[in-house]
């Protein structure tokens, strides 16, 4: 004959315990301080001039490097998100931006090494 052992231990939290344990996980909406910090960090890492970039602008090595640094910063944040289509799309956009930046930097490096470009 077999019997099942049941071991039970529990603790009843106080109101303060409940508040402390739930606090970090409470949905605070658009005013969540963490979300605000994240938005501010993403905004800070993006060069101000980038929003006005168009095909008439000239990009220097310095400016391309600034964008590349922003790509790296954004990637570090996005990679920490759970897998999903939004994350995948954002990473793919960053990949394409990085490829474009690297191509432009390579072309600028070639011009510097060999004189005027074609």
Z-matrix of the N, CA and C atoms (Angstrom, degrees):
N
C 1 1.427
C 2 1.537 1 108.84
N 3 1.321 2 116.77 1 127.63
C 4 1.451 3 118.97 2 -178.91
C 5 1.525 4 109.33 3 -109.28
N 6 1.295 5 113.81 4 144.15
C 7 1.462 6 118.19 5 177.47
C 8 1.532 7 107.92 6 -122.73
N 9 1.295 8 115.67 7 154.79
C 10 1.458 9 121.51 8 -178.90
C 11 1.519 10 109.17 9 -101.96
N 12 1.298 11 113.97 10 130.33
C 13 1.455 12 118.09 11 177.40
C 14 1.521 13 109.19 12 -89.05
N 15 1.274 14 116.11 13 139.25
C 16 1.452 15 121.75 14 176.90
C 17 1.518 16 107.83 15 -124.01
N 18 1.293 17 114.45 16 121.91
C 19 1.458 18 120.03 17 177.37
C 20 1.520 19 106.16 18 -113.58
N 21 1.285 20 117.09 19 128.40
C 22 1.445 21 120.49 20 -178.48
C 23 1.517 22 110.07 21 -134.53
N 24 1.297 23 114.30 22 123.73
C 25 1.450 24 120.49 23 172.76
C 26 1.512 25 106.86 24 -135.87
N 27 1.288 26 115.97 25 135.13
C 28 1.458 27 119.08 26 177.63
C 29 1.517 28 109.14 27 -151.10
N 30 1.308 29 113.58 28 167.03
C 31 1.455 30 119.99 29 179.04
C 32 1.516 31 107.77 30 -134.14
N 33 1.283 32 116.88 31 140.93
C 34 1.464 33 121.61 32 177.60
C 35 1.528 34 108.22 33 -94.74
N 36 1.324 35 117.13 34 116.44
C 37 1.464 36 119.71 35 -178.21
C 38 1.528 37 111.53 36 -72.97
N 39 1.299 38 114.25 37 152.66
C 40 1.464 39 119.66 38 173.67
C 41 1.527 40 108.12 39 -83.69
N 42 1.319 41 116.12 40 171.64
C 43 1.466 42 120.06 41 177.15
C 44 1.526 43 110.05 42 -60.59
N 45 1.328 44 117.46 43 -37.73
C 46 1.468 45 121.87 44 177.75
C 47 1.519 46 110.72 45 -65.56
N 48 1.338 47 116.64 46 -41.50
C 49 1.464 48 120.52 47 177.37
C 50 1.523 49 110.80 48 -59.72
N 51 1.326 50 116.01 49 -45.98
C 52 1.464 51 120.88 50 -178.82
C 53 1.528 52 109.73 51 -60.65
N 54 1.326 53 116.67 52 -46.27
C 55 1.466 54 120.89 53 179.87
C 56 1.529 55 110.55 54 -61.04
N 57 1.318 56 117.09 55 -43.53
C 58 1.463 57 122.44 56 -179.23
C 59 1.523 58 111.74 57 -65.49
N 60 1.317 59 116.77 58 -41.34
C 61 1.463 60 120.57 59 -177.53
C 62 1.528 61 112.63 60 -75.80
N 63 1.315 62 117.60 61 -32.96
C 64 1.464 63 120.66 62 -179.31
C 65 1.525 64 112.51 63 -83.82
N 66 1.327 65 116.58 64 -28.74
C 67 1.461 66 122.24 65 -172.86
C 68 1.513 67 116.05 66 -47.29
N 69 1.322 68 118.78 67 -53.50
C 70 1.471 69 119.22 68 -176.87
C 71 1.529 70 114.15 69 -65.05
N 72 1.325 71 117.08 70 -16.26
C 73 1.460 72 120.73 71 -174.92
C 74 1.528 73 113.24 72 -107.47
N 75 1.321 74 117.53 73 -1.01
C 76 1.465 75 121.52 74 -178.41
C 77 1.524 76 110.05 75 -68.52
N 78 1.321 77 115.12 76 133.35
C 79 1.471 78 120.61 77 177.19
C 80 1.522 79 108.12 78 -76.26
N 81 1.311 80 116.13 79 120.41
C 82 1.460 81 120.80 80 -176.95
C 83 1.522 82 111.60 81 -111.34
N 84 1.306 83 116.74 82 3.66
C 85 1.449 84 120.69 83 177.57
C 86 1.521 85 113.21 84 69.60
N 87 1.325 86 115.62 85 -152.36
C 88 1.463 87 121.55 86 -175.89
C 89 1.528 88 112.52 87 -65.64
N 90 1.310 89 117.54 88 -19.68
C 91 1.465 90 120.56 89 -179.37
C 92 1.523 91 112.95 90 -93.11
N 93 1.300 92 117.00 91 10.01
C 94 1.465 93 120.48 92 178.10
C 95 1.527 94 108.45 93 -61.24
N 96 1.337 95 117.81 94 124.91
C 97 1.468 96 120.02 95 -178.07
C 98 1.529 97 113.25 96 -57.76
N 99 1.318 98 117.82 97 -33.30
C 100 1.465 99 120.48 98 179.15
C 101 1.527 100 110.05 99 -67.88
N 102 1.320 101 116.66 100 -42.70
C 103 1.465 102 120.41 101 178.79
C 104 1.527 103 110.24 102 -65.27
N 105 1.322 104 116.35 103 -40.59
C 106 1.467 105 119.63 104 177.16
C 107 1.521 106 111.13 105 -62.04
N 108 1.334 107 117.17 106 -42.24
C 109 1.469 108 120.82 107 177.71
C 110 1.522 109 110.80 108 -63.05
N 111 1.324 110 116.03 109 -41.23
C 112 1.461 111 120.26 110 178.99
C 113 1.527 112 110.55 111 -62.50
N 114 1.319 113 116.33 112 -46.92
C 115 1.467 114 120.00 113 178.11
C 116 1.524 115 111.05 114 -59.16
N 117 1.323 116 115.95 115 -45.23
C 118 1.468 117 119.93 116 179.84
C 119 1.522 118 111.35 117 -62.83
N 120 1.326 119 117.12 118 -40.98
C 121 1.466 120 120.80 119 179.63
C 122 1.525 121 110.52 120 -64.07
N 123 1.326 122 116.84 121 -43.71
C 124 1.464 123 119.99 122 179.26
C 125 1.532 124 110.64 123 -64.77
N 126 1.315 125 115.84 124 -39.45
C 127 1.465 126 119.63 125 179.27
C 128 1.530 127 110.63 126 -66.98
N 129 1.340 128 116.36 127 -43.08
C 130 1.465 129 120.80 128 -179.56
C 131 1.522 130 112.30 129 -62.92
N 132 1.317 131 117.01 130 -36.15
C 133 1.464 132 119.69 131 -175.72
C 134 1.522 133 112.34 132 -79.45
N 135 1.321 134 117.38 133 -9.25
C 136 1.458 135 120.71 134 179.70
C 137 1.523 136 109.20 135 -95.30
N 138 1.332 137 117.68 136 122.67
C 139 1.461 138 119.50 137 179.09
C 140 1.540 139 110.81 138 -55.83
N 141 1.326 140 116.43 139 135.42
C 142 1.467 141 121.37 140 -178.44
C 143 1.529 142 112.21 141 -56.37
N 144 1.305 143 116.86 142 -38.35
C 145 1.456 144 121.27 143 -175.66
C 146 1.533 145 112.93 144 -71.07
N 147 1.329 146 117.41 145 -17.13
C 148 1.467 147 120.76 146 -174.29
C 149 1.531 148 112.49 147 -63.91
N 150 1.322 149 117.66 148 -33.66
C 151 1.473 150 119.69 149 -179.70
C 152 1.523 151 112.14 150 -66.03
N 153 1.337 152 117.16 151 -21.46
C 154 1.469 153 121.12 152 -179.21
C 155 1.527 154 112.24 153 -100.13
N 156 1.318 155 117.34 154 2.94
C 157 1.457 156 121.25 155 -178.52
C 158 1.527 157 110.78 156 -63.27
N 159 1.310 158 115.68 157 132.57
C 160 1.458 159 121.22 158 172.34
C 161 1.526 160 108.98 159 -140.39
N 162 1.332 161 116.82 160 179.27
C 163 1.467 162 120.89 161 -174.85
C 164 1.527 163 113.09 162 -70.96
N 165 1.318 164 118.77 163 -8.00
C 166 1.466 165 121.64 164 177.90
C 167 1.531 166 111.46 165 -87.41
N 168 1.318 167 117.09 166 -12.52
C 169 1.465 168 121.23 167 -176.40
C 170 1.525 169 110.90 168 -81.73
N 171 1.316 170 115.55 169 150.94
C 172 1.457 171 121.99 170 172.57
C 173 1.525 172 107.93 171 -100.33
N 174 1.304 173 116.31 172 137.73
C 175 1.463 174 121.29 173 179.11
C 176 1.519 175 109.85 174 -110.14
N 177 1.299 176 115.75 175 128.42
C 178 1.462 177 121.70 176 176.87
C 179 1.524 178 109.38 177 -91.71
N 180 1.316 179 115.82 178 169.04
C 181 1.462 180 120.44 179 175.86
C 182 1.532 181 109.71 180 -58.45
N 183 1.331 182 116.12 181 -40.49
C 184 1.463 183 120.53 182 179.65
C 185 1.532 184 111.34 183 -59.88
N 186 1.311 185 116.66 184 -45.27
C 187 1.468 186 119.90 185 -179.00
C 188 1.524 187 111.65 186 -68.55
N 189 1.311 188 117.05 187 -39.41
C 190 1.466 189 119.72 188 176.92
C 191 1.528 190 110.40 189 -63.87
N 192 1.306 191 116.34 190 -37.75
C 193 1.468 192 121.06 191 177.74
C 194 1.526 193 110.64 192 -65.05
N 195 1.325 194 116.66 193 -38.95
C 196 1.466 195 120.16 194 176.93
C 197 1.523 196 110.80 195 -60.58
N 198 1.327 197 116.21 196 -44.14
C 199 1.470 198 119.61 197 179.47
C 200 1.526 199 109.63 198 -65.01
N 201 1.326 200 116.92 199 -41.86
C 202 1.465 201 120.35 200 -179.23
C 203 1.528 202 110.75 201 -61.76
N 204 1.322 203 117.42 202 -39.46
C 205 1.464 204 120.62 203 176.73
C 206 1.527 205 110.77 204 -64.04
N 207 1.320 206 116.90 205 -38.89
C 208 1.465 207 120.87 206 177.07
C 209 1.523 208 111.17 207 -64.33
N 210 1.324 209 115.84 208 -39.77
C 211 1.466 210 120.47 209 177.14
C 212 1.529 211 109.72 210 -59.27
N 213 1.321 212 116.90 211 -45.95
C 214 1.462 213 120.75 212 179.89
C 215 1.516 214 112.60 213 -62.53
N 216 1.329 215 116.98 214 -41.61
C 217 1.459 216 121.08 215 179.37
C 218 1.531 217 110.46 216 -64.42
N 219 1.323 218 116.26 217 -48.69
C 220 1.466 219 119.73 218 179.38
C 221 1.526 220 111.01 219 -61.43
N 222 1.329 221 116.27 220 -41.33
C 223 1.464 222 119.71 221 179.98
C 224 1.532 223 110.36 222 -58.71
N 225 1.336 224 116.92 223 -42.59
C 226 1.468 225 119.80 224 -178.18
C 227 1.522 226 111.32 225 -61.83
N 228 1.316 227 117.05 226 -33.20
C 229 1.465 228 120.30 227 178.42
C 230 1.526 229 110.38 228 -77.07
N 231 1.309 230 116.64 229 -48.20
C 232 1.464 231 121.14 230 -175.85
C 233 1.523 232 111.83 231 -64.52
N 234 1.327 233 117.63 232 -37.00
C 235 1.464 234 120.26 233 -179.93
C 236 1.528 235 111.93 234 -64.22
N 237 1.317 236 117.81 235 -21.25
C 238 1.463 237 119.80 236 179.37
C 239 1.528 238 112.48 237 -81.88
N 240 1.325 239 117.27 238 -7.49
C 241 1.457 240 120.93 239 178.98
C 242 1.524 241 110.79 240 -78.75
N 243 1.329 242 116.80 241 156.14
C 244 1.469 243 119.45 242 176.86
C 245 1.532 244 111.01 243 -64.31
N 246 1.310 245 115.19 244 152.07
C 247 1.461 246 120.64 245 178.95
C 248 1.520 247 109.79 246 -58.40
N 249 1.304 248 114.81 247 144.20
C 250 1.460 249 120.22 248 178.99
C 251 1.513 250 109.92 249 169.64
N 252 1.329 251 116.08 250 173.25
C 253 1.452 252 119.78 251 -175.64
C 254 1.526 253 112.20 252 -66.71
N 255 1.330 254 117.92 253 -36.98
C 256 1.461 255 120.26 254 178.56
C 257 1.512 256 111.72 255 -62.72
N 258 1.326 257 115.70 256 -44.32
C 259 1.467 258 121.37 257 178.99
C 260 1.534 259 109.71 258 -64.34
N 261 1.329 260 116.04 259 -46.70
C 262 1.465 261 120.57 260 -179.02
C 263 1.528 262 111.53 261 -60.58
N 264 1.333 263 116.73 262 -42.31
C 265 1.467 264 120.60 263 -179.56
C 266 1.526 265 110.19 264 -65.87
N 267 1.324 266 116.97 265 -44.36
C 268 1.474 267 120.35 266 -179.83
C 269 1.527 268 111.03 267 -62.69
N 270 1.325 269 117.32 268 -41.70
C 271 1.467 270 120.65 269 178.94
C 272 1.523 271 111.10 270 -66.99
N 273 1.328 272 117.00 271 -38.30
C 274 1.469 273 120.24 272 178.08
C 275 1.526 274 110.86 273 -64.12
N 276 1.337 275 117.20 274 -39.86
C 277 1.463 276 120.96 275 177.45
C 278 1.528 277 110.67 276 -64.00
N 279 1.333 278 116.36 277 -40.98
C 280 1.464 279 120.01 278 177.71
C 281 1.517 280 111.14 279 -65.79
N 282 1.347 281 116.73 280 -39.56
C 283 1.468 282 120.37 281 177.10
C 284 1.522 283 110.41 282 -58.89
N 285 1.338 284 116.21 283 -46.44
C 286 1.464 285 120.14 284 -178.57
C 287 1.526 286 110.88 285 -65.41
N 288 1.324 287 116.88 286 -40.57
C 289 1.470 288 119.97 287 177.90
C 290 1.522 289 110.30 288 -61.01
N 291 1.332 290 116.15 289 -42.45
C 292 1.462 291 120.07 290 -178.89
C 293 1.528 292 111.46 291 -65.83
N 294 1.323 293 117.21 292 -39.94
C 295 1.468 294 120.78 293 177.43
C 296 1.531 295 109.71 294 -61.68
N 297 1.326 296 116.18 295 -44.47
C 298 1.460 297 120.51 296 179.89
C 299 1.529 298 111.06 297 -63.51
N 300 1.322 299 116.66 298 -43.81
C 301 1.464 300 120.95 299 178.31
C 302 1.526 301 110.42 300 -60.52
N 303 1.339 302 116.47 301 -46.87
C 304 1.465 303 120.64 302 -179.54
C 305 1.526 304 111.46 303 -61.55
N 306 1.343 305 117.00 304 -39.69
C 307 1.462 306 120.34 305 177.44
C 308 1.527 307 110.66 306 -62.51
N 309 1.332 308 116.20 307 -45.34
C 310 1.465 309 120.64 308 -179.57
C 311 1.526 310 111.15 309 -64.75
N 312 1.322 311 116.91 310 -42.73
C 313 1.465 312 120.33 311 178.14
C 314 1.523 313 111.03 312 -63.16
N 315 1.313 314 116.83 313 -39.05
C 316 1.456 315 121.29 314 178.29
C 317 1.528 316 110.44 315 -64.10
N 318 1.326 317 115.96 316 -43.58
C 319 1.460 318 119.93 317 178.53
C 320 1.532 319 111.17 318 -64.05
N 321 1.323 320 116.75 319 -42.10
C 322 1.470 321 120.29 320 177.58
C 323 1.520 322 110.79 321 -64.49
N 324 1.322 323 117.17 322 -38.28
C 325 1.461 324 120.79 323 177.28
C 326 1.508 325 111.48 324 -64.05
N 327 1.328 326 117.08 325 -37.54
C 328 1.463 327 121.48 326 178.11
C 329 1.511 328 111.55 327 -66.44
N 330 1.321 329 116.83 328 -38.54
C 331 1.464 330 120.86 329 179.18
C 332 1.514 331 109.33 330 -66.16
N 333 1.320 332 116.30 331 -41.82
C 334 1.460 333 120.28 332 -179.99
C 335 1.513 334 112.43 333 -64.72
N 336 1.316 335 116.82 334 -35.22
C 337 1.457 336 121.37 335 -177.29
C 338 1.535 337 112.71 336 -81.29
N 339 1.337 338 115.97 337 -30.57
C 340 1.466 339 118.60 338 -172.58
C 341 1.523 340 113.68 339 -119.45
N 342 1.289 341 118.24 340 11.80
C 343 1.462 342 120.54 341 178.97
C 344 1.509 343 110.88 342 89.47
N 345 1.304 344 117.49 343 -152.20
C 346 1.459 345 123.13 344 -176.15
C 347 1.518 346 111.27 345 -64.10
N 348 1.333 347 114.54 346 142.86
C 349 1.470 348 121.31 347 179.48
C 350 1.505 349 110.86 348 -81.99
N 351 1.306 350 115.34 349 174.40
C 352 1.463 351 122.04 350 -178.66
C 353 1.498 352 110.50 351 -79.19
